[in-house]
């Protein structure tokens, strides 16, 4: 019987075994150091193994040896993105496009780099070409569907999600993406999701299916069934996280301690740039405010940047696993505010939306960084969203954030979410006292009740003239890569105010907690 041929380097890579692929690529390079494809496989395997610095060196050597190869450039862009060298990643991705790729995997890889960098307009045609070239590739369709949704192309996005579900009925991400398009739900749609649950072997897909069912049931006003699905989905997800609320509590305490006396950074910043930070608890109107303000002719939106958390971590030079923890906060004492601002701008300006002189950064949890922001940027503006406590809890509990995100682990338990809302309110009271007049707080309920009056106040605080386009923010055609992508394409409305009351029978413990701590429910 003839022996099966040895797997190729590409086969080993495709099999998900980076260690074997790396070893085989190393042997091939010993035999022929000029073997560019072996160098490419080695670079990808190194990246998959988490050895990003080594991967960068390897892929750099390959690109220098074979310039103009779209596949090599695409992987260089991906590895640069992993190394958080966003500007170079963007340049490599554009060079890959210039090399006229036709392979669908390469097209999708470049598109994903553009999407991560906020360049959704550059990503969209690449995803479209990838799907046209390989219609059965579910992952390519999902990326296309998500991006179409960001541009408000609801019908087109739904078509792509439905095509995925036709191929894989238990594809939780597709069901959840379809629910996020905010189309009219139907009992048949709920039945389809519930029928797919037993087919989902992956617990994370089960979580997504429970969330998708809950969204549809809420639309159908079947609130008890919706809550049951959310409770199941959240319980599955939280059990996997190993989350401890005390860790978040320690961060809030350390932030307050750092600013309670003398300001921790050197007062040396002469930076004139004035980024506009839109902060607050997630799901409380940050995307709405960002959309209103960035509809002004002088402002662009950079979306949710990680630039400030990463700049703080880089300046602190701590080796701890978390981006922000008591060790990192303590290490910033005596650091340069000027350097922090420069580090932030160096990262932020690499995003497609942050190229103009005035831009918004709407990473909600930047509320933790307000003290450092105001020291680093003497001219910075901070708009902080406030929303009723119960609506804040409910809107977070019913939303599935990015599965791998370390920032929102508190949101998968009702009482953890309530405790986090209380920490937020107390920290904002501290910032208000520590930096009087530097933060403009926007009450969500007031904004939706009188959009023009509150928009005028926001623009006046930002030192901007009146622009009527801010009232017609729903006509802004720029992509929105947040869960509120469809809501902000509608005129402002108050439908979300008091939504928690439909679930009041399930929220008694949360209500008692806020009452005991003197926090109004609405």
C-alpha positions in Angstrom: 0.0 0.0 0.0 1.4 3.3 -1.0 2.4 5.7 1.8 0.3 8.9 2.0 2.3 11.9 1.0 3.6 14.1 3.8 1.5 17.1 4.5 2.7 20.4 3.0 3.6 23.4 5.1 0.3 25.0 4.2 -1.5 21.8 5.2 0.1 21.9 8.6 -0.9 25.5 9.0 -4.4 24.9 7.9 -4.7 22.0 10.4 -4.3 24.4 13.3 -1.0 23.0 14.5 1.4 26.0 14.6 4.1 24.0 16.4 4.4 21.4 13.7 4.1 24.0 11.0 6.8 26.1 12.6 9.1 23.1 12.9 8.6 22.0 9.4 9.0 25.5 8.1 12.3 25.7 10.0 13.6 22.5 8.4 12.6 23.8 5.0 14.5 27.1 5.6 17.6 25.2 6.7 17.5 23.4 3.4 16.8 26.6 1.5 17.1 29.9 3.3 15.6 31.7 0.3 12.4 29.7 0.5 10.0 32.6 0.9 6.9 30.4 1.4 8.5 28.5 4.2 9.4 31.9 5.8 5.8 32.9 5.3 4.5 29.8 7.0 7.0 30.3 9.9 5.8 33.8 10.4 2.1 32.9 10.5 2.8 30.0 12.8 4.8 32.3 15.2 1.9 34.7 15.2 -0.6 31.9 16.0 1.6 30.8 18.8 1.6 34.3 20.3 5.2 35.1 19.4 4.3 38.4 17.8 7.8 40.0 17.9 9.3 37.0 16.2 6.5 36.8 13.7 7.1 40.5 12.8 10.7 39.8 12.0 9.9 36.7 10.0 7.2 38.3 7.9 9.3 41.5 7.4 12.1 39.4 5.9 9.6 37.6 3.6 8.1 40.9 2.3 11.6 42.3 1.7 12.5 39.3 -0.3 9.3 39.2 -2.3 7.9 42.7 -2.5 4.5 43.1 -4.0 3.0 39.8 -2.9 -0.5 40.5 -1.7 -0.7 37.4 0.6 2.6 38.3 2.3 1.6 41.9 2.7 -1.8 40.9 4.1 -0.2 38.8 6.8 2.3 41.5 7.6 -0.6 43.9 8.1 -2.3 41.4 10.4 0.8 40.8 12.5 1.5 44.5 12.7 -2.1 44.9 14.0 -1.4 42.2 16.6 1.6 44.2 17.7 -0.6 47.3 18.0 1.4 49.1 15.3 -1.7 50.4 13.7 -0.3 53.0 11.3 2.1 50.5 9.8 -0.7 47.9 9.6 -2.8 50.3 7.7 0.0 51.0 5.2 0.7 47.3 4.7 -3.0 46.6 4.2 -3.2 49.3 1.5 -0.1 48.0 -0.1 -1.7 44.5 -0.2 -4.7 46.0 -2.0 -2.4 47.7 -4.5 -1.0 44.3 -5.3 -4.4 43.3 -6.7 -5.2 40.2 -4.7 -7.8 37.7 -5.9 -7.6 34.9 -3.3 -10.7 35.2 -1.1 -8.7 34.4 2.1 -6.3 37.2 1.3 -9.2 39.6 0.6 -10.9 38.7 3.8 -7.6 39.1 5.8 -7.0 42.6 4.5 -10.7 43.5 5.1 -10.4 42.4 8.7 -7.4 44.7 9.2 -9.2 47.6 7.7 -12.3 46.9 9.9 -10.2 46.7 13.0 -8.7 50.1 12.1 -12.1 51.7 11.6 -11.6 51.9 7.8 -14.9 50.1 7.1 -15.3 51.8 3.7 -12.1 50.1 2.6 -13.1 46.8 4.1 -16.5 46.5 2.5 -15.5 45.9 -1.1 -12.9 43.3 0.0 -15.5 41.4 1.9 -17.8 41.6 -1.1 -15.2 40.2 -3.4 -14.3 37.4 -1.0 -17.9 36.2 -0.7 -18.3 36.4 -4.5 -15.2 34.3 -5.0 -16.1 31.7 -2.3 -19.8 31.9 -1.5 -19.8 28.9 0.8 -17.2 30.4 3.2 -19.4 31.3 6.2 -16.7 33.4 7.9 -16.4 35.7 4.9 -20.2 36.1 4.7 -20.3 37.0 8.4 -17.7 39.7 8.0 -19.6 41.1 5.0 -22.9 41.0 6.9 -21.5 42.8 9.9 -19.9 45.6 7.8 -23.1 46.0 5.8 -24.9 46.5 9.1 -22.4 49.2 10.1 -23.5 51.2 7.0 -27.2 50.7 7.7 -27.7 48.4 4.8 -30.1 46.3 6.8 -31.7 44.3 4.0 -28.4 43.4 2.4 -26.9 42.4 5.8 -30.0 40.3 6.6 -29.6 38.5 3.2 -26.0 37.5 4.2 -27.0 36.4 7.7 -29.8 34.3 6.3 -27.4 32.7 3.9 -25.2 31.7 6.8 -28.1 30.3 8.8 -29.2 28.3 5.7 -25.8 26.6 5.7 -25.4 26.4 9.5 -28.8 26.6 11.4 -27.1 26.8 14.8 -24.7 29.7 13.9 -25.2 31.8 16.9 -23.3 34.8 15.7 -25.5 35.0 12.6 -28.7 34.7 14.6 -27.4 37.4 17.0 -26.3 39.6 14.1 -29.7 39.3 12.5 -31.4 40.3 15.8 -29.1 43.3 16.0 -30.5 44.6 12.7 -33.7 45.5 14.7 -36.1 44.2 12.1 -39.6 43.2 13.1 -39.4 39.9 15.0 -41.7 37.0 14.5 -42.8 33.9 16.5 -41.4 31.8 13.7 -38.1 33.4 14.0 -38.0 32.7 17.8 -39.0 29.1 17.1 -36.2 28.7 14.6 -33.6 30.0 17.2 -35.0 27.8 20.0 -35.0 24.7 17.6 -31.3 25.4 16.9 -30.2 25.5 20.5 -29.9 21.7 21.0 -27.7 21.6 17.8 -25.2 24.1 19.3 -22.3 22.1 20.8 -20.2 25.2 21.6 -21.3 26.9 24.8 -20.5 30.3 23.3 -22.8 29.7 20.4 -25.5 28.7 22.9 -25.0 32.0 24.7 -25.4 33.9 21.4 -28.6 32.0 20.6 -30.1 32.7 24.0 -29.4 36.4 23.5 -30.8 36.4 20.0 -34.0 34.7 21.2 -34.3 37.2 24.0 -34.0 40.2 21.6 -36.7 38.7 19.4 -39.0 38.0 22.4 -38.5 41.5 23.7 -39.7 42.8 20.4 -42.7 40.6 20.6 -43.3 41.8 24.2 -43.0 38.3 25.6 -40.9 39.6 28.5 -40.9 36.6 30.8 -39.6 34.3 28.1 -37.1 37.0 27.1 -35.8 37.2 30.6 -35.6 33.4 30.9 -33.3 33.2 27.8 -31.1 36.1 29.1 -30.8 34.4 32.5 -29.7 31.2 30.8 -27.3 32.8 28.4 -25.7 35.0 31.1 -25.3 32.1 33.5 -23.5 30.0 30.9 -21.2 32.8 30.0 -20.4 34.0 33.5 -19.6 30.5 34.6 -16.8 30.5 32.0 -15.2 33.8 33.0 -13.9 33.3 36.5 -14.8 36.9 37.2 -14.4 38.5 40.6 -16.2 41.8 41.2 -13.6 42.7 43.9 -11.1 43.2 41.1 -13.1 45.9 39.5 -13.8 47.4 42.9 -10.1 47.6 43.6 -9.5 49.5 40.4 -12.1 52.2 41.2 -10.6 52.6 44.7 -7.1 52.9 43.3 -8.2 55.5 40.8 -9.7 57.7 43.5 -6.7 57.3 45.8 -4.4 58.4 43.0 -6.2 61.7 42.5 -7.4 62.5 46.0 -4.4 64.6 46.9 -1.9 66.1 44.5 -2.5 65.2 40.8 -0.3 62.2 40.0 1.2 63.3 36.7 3.7 66.1 36.2 2.0 69.3 35.1 4.1 69.5 32.0 1.7 69.1 29.1 1.7 71.8 26.5 -0.4 69.8 24.0 -2.9 72.0 22.2 -4.9 69.1 20.6 -8.3 68.9 22.1 -9.8 65.4 21.5 -13.4 65.0 22.5 -14.0 62.1 24.8 -17.5 60.6 25.0 -17.6 58.5 28.1 -20.1 56.8 30.4 -21.5 53.4 31.1 -21.9 51.4 27.9 -25.5 51.2 26.5 -26.5 54.5 28.0 -26.4 56.8 24.9 -22.7 57.2 24.2 -23.1 56.2 20.5 -26.0 58.6 20.2 -24.0 61.5 21.6 -21.0 60.6 19.5 -23.2 60.5 16.4 -24.8 63.9 17.2 -21.6 65.7 17.9 -19.6 64.1 15.0 -22.4 65.2 12.6 -20.9 68.7 13.1 -18.9 69.8 10.1 -15.7 70.3 12.2 -15.6 66.9 13.9 -15.1 63.3 12.8 -15.6 60.2 14.9 -12.8 57.7 15.6 -15.2 55.3 17.2 -14.2 53.3 20.3 -10.4 53.6 20.6 -8.2 51.7 22.9 -5.6 54.4 22.7 -5.9 55.9 26.2 -5.9 52.6 28.1 -2.9 51.4 26.0 -1.1 54.7 26.4 -1.5 54.5 30.2 -0.3 50.9 30.2 2.7 51.8 28.0 3.7 54.7 30.2 3.3 52.7 33.4 5.5 49.9 32.1 3.9 47.3 34.3 3.9 43.7 33.5 0.6 42.9 35.0 -2.0 41.0 32.9 -4.8 43.6 33.1 -4.7 46.9 31.2 -5.7 48.8 34.3 -5.1 47.6 37.8 -3.8 49.0 41.1 -0.2 48.3 40.2 -0.5 50.2 36.9 -2.3 53.1 38.5 0.4 53.4 41.2 3.2 53.2 38.6 1.9 56.4 36.9 2.7 58.6 39.9 5.2 61.3 38.8 5.0 60.3 35.1 4.9 63.0 32.4 1.4 64.2 31.3 3.1 65.4 28.1 4.4 62.0 27.3 1.0 60.4 28.0 -0.7 62.7 25.6 1.8 62.1 22.9 1.5 58.3 23.4 -2.3 58.6 23.1 -2.2 60.8 20.0 0.4 58.5 18.4 -2.1 55.6 18.7 -5.3 57.5 18.0 -4.1 59.2 14.9 -3.5 55.8 13.3 -7.2 55.3 13.2 -9.0 56.3 10.0 -11.5 58.5 11.9 -8.9 60.4 13.9 -7.1 62.2 11.0 -8.9 65.5 11.4 -7.9 68.1 13.9 -11.0 67.5 16.0 -12.2 64.0 16.6 -14.3 62.0 19.1 -13.1 59.0 21.0 -16.2 57.2 22.4 -14.7 54.3 24.3 -17.2 54.3 27.2 -14.9 53.1 29.9 -12.6 56.1 29.4 -14.6 57.5 32.4 -12.0 55.6 34.5 -9.2 57.6 32.8 -10.7 61.1 33.1 -8.1 62.4 35.5 -5.2 61.4 33.3 -7.0 62.6 30.2 -7.5 66.1 31.7 -3.9 66.3 32.7 -2.5 65.1 29.4 -4.8 67.3 27.3 -5.4 70.8 28.9 -7.9 71.5 26.1 -9.7 68.2 26.1 -13.5 68.0 26.3 -15.3 65.2 28.1 -19.0 64.5 27.6 -20.2 62.0 30.1 -23.5 60.2 29.7 -25.8 59.7 32.6 -28.9 57.4 32.5 -31.4 56.1 35.1 -29.9 53.4 37.2 -32.4 50.7 36.4 -32.3 51.3 32.7 -28.5 51.3 32.9 -28.5 47.8 34.6 -31.1 46.4 32.2 -29.5 47.7 29.0 -26.1 46.2 29.9 -27.5 42.9 31.2 -29.4 42.2 28.0 -26.5 42.9 25.7 -23.7 40.5 24.8 -20.5 42.3 24.5 -17.5 41.0 22.6 -16.9 37.5 24.0 -13.2 38.0 24.6 -13.4 41.5 26.0 -12.0 41.9 29.5 -13.9 45.1 30.1 -17.5 44.1 30.6 -17.4 40.9 32.6 -19.5 42.6 35.3 -22.5 42.7 32.9 -23.4 39.0 33.0 -24.9 39.1 36.5 -27.7 41.4 37.6 -26.2 42.3 40.9 -22.7 42.7 39.6 -24.1 45.1 37.1 -26.0 47.0 39.8 -22.8 47.3 41.9 -20.8 48.5 38.9 -23.4 51.2 38.2 -23.0 52.4 41.8 -19.2 52.4 41.4 -19.6 54.5 38.3 -21.9 57.0 39.9 -19.6 57.4 42.9 -16.6 57.9 40.7 -18.3 60.5 38.5 -19.2 62.4 41.7 -15.5 62.3 42.6 -14.4 63.6 39.2 -17.0 66.3 39.3 -15.6 67.6 42.6 -11.9 67.1 41.6 -12.2 68.8 38.2 -15.0 71.3 38.5 -16.3 72.6 35.2 -14.1 70.3 33.1 -16.7 67.6 32.4 -20.1 68.2 30.7 -22.6 65.6 31.9 -25.4 64.7 29.5 -28.6 63.1 30.9 -29.9 60.6 28.4 -33.5 61.1 29.3 -33.2 64.9 29.0 -31.5 64.6 25.6 -34.2 62.5 24.1 -36.9 64.8 25.5 -35.3 68.0 24.1 -32.6 67.2 21.6 -31.9 70.7 20.3 -31.6 72.4 23.7 -29.2 69.7 25.0 -27.2 69.6 21.7 -26.7 73.3 21.9 -25.3 72.9 25.4 -22.9 70.2 24.3 -21.6 72.2 21.3 -21.3 75.3 23.5 -19.2 73.4 26.0 -17.0 72.1 23.2 -16.5 75.6 21.9 -18.3 74.9 18.6 -20.7 77.0 16.6 -24.2 75.7 15.9 -24.6 73.2 13.1 -28.1 72.1 12.3 -26.7 68.8 10.9 -26.4 67.7 14.5 -30.2 67.5 14.7 -30.3 65.3 11.7 -27.6 62.9 12.9 -29.6 59.9 11.4 -28.6 61.1 8.0 -24.9 60.8 8.7 -23.7 58.1 6.3 -20.5 57.1 8.1 -20.2 53.6 9.4 -21.2 52.8 13.1 -19.4 49.8 14.5 -21.3 49.5 17.8 -24.4 47.7 18.9 -26.3 50.9 18.5 -25.6 51.0 14.7 -29.3 50.7 13.7 -30.8 52.9 16.5 -28.7 55.9 15.5 -30.0 55.7 12.0 -33.4 56.7 13.2 -34.5 60.1 14.5 -34.1 60.5 18.3 -36.9 58.9 20.3 -37.6 57.9 23.9 -38.6 54.3 23.4 -35.7 53.0 25.5 -36.6 55.2 28.5 -38.1 53.1 31.3 -37.7 49.8 29.4 -36.6 48.0 32.5 -40.2 48.3 34.0 -41.4 45.5 31.7 -39.0 43.2 33.7 -39.8 44.7 37.1 -41.0 41.3 38.4 -37.4 39.9 37.9 -35.5 42.9 39.2 -36.6 43.2 42.8 -33.1 42.6 44.3 -31.6 45.3 42.1 -34.3 47.8 43.0 -33.8 47.1 46.7 -30.0 47.5 46.3 -30.4 51.0 44.7 -33.0 52.1 47.2 -30.7 51.0 50.1 -27.9 53.1 48.6 -30.0 56.2 48.0 -29.9 55.8 44.2 -33.0 56.9 42.3 -34.3 54.1 40.1 -35.0 56.3 37.1 
